[in-house]
């Protein structure tokens, strides 16, 4: 990951591979950083985390974003 992304104030990086490999650990870390607590359905949701096929991804999703957000997504994608 590009260092400039890590320099964003209060940046929290969640890597997809790390999330699906150990969803409980990653969720605990995120909850701590964000000051969140477990809810009634948290364990069930964490248990449903698994690697998904990427073929179902909508390739036109960027086109539906407003211009400012789309430019930011493209910028951070290109520097990472």
N, C-alpha and C positions, 0 to 999 in steps of 0.2 A: 504494500500500500504506500502511496506517495506520502511523504512526510508532511506536505502542506495540508493534507486532510486532517492529520492528527493534530495540527496546530489550531484547528478551529476550536474556539472556546466551547467548553462543555460537550465536546464531540464524544459520542459513544459509537464504537465500531462493533458491529455484529457480523461475523463471518458465517456465511450460510453453512459451510462444511462443519464448522465447529458447533453450530447450533444443532444440526441434525445428528451429529455424533454424540453429543452430550446435552440434550435439551434441559435437563434438570439443573445442571451446573450453570449453564448460560442464563437460564431464567433467574436463578438465585442471584447471580452477579448483576443482572439488569435490575432486578427488584431492589437490591441494595443501593445501586447508584441512583435510581429514580425515587427511592423512598416509598416503594409499594409493598403491600402485604398480600399474602395468599388469600384468594377468594374461594368460594364453594366449588367452583368448576376448574380451578387452576390445575390440579393434578390430572384431571381428565384431558384437558387441553394439551398439557405437556406430553401426556401419553400418546397423543395423536400425531406428534411431530415426527415426520419421517421424510426421507429424500423423495422428491417427486420427479417425475419425468418432466423435462423442460419443453417437450414438444407442445404442451398445452398452453404455452405462453402466448399472449397476444402481442404480435409484432407491431401493431399499430398504436400501442398504448401511449407512446411518446407524442404521437400526432394529436392526441386528445388533451394533452396538457396545455396550459396557457404558455405563451411564449417565454415568459420570464423563468418559470419553473423548468421548462424544457431545456433552456440554455444552461441552467445550473446543473441539471442532470447530465447533459452532454459534457460540460466542463469537468465535473468531478469524475465522470467515466473516463475521460481522456487522460487525466493526470494520474489516475491510480494505476 
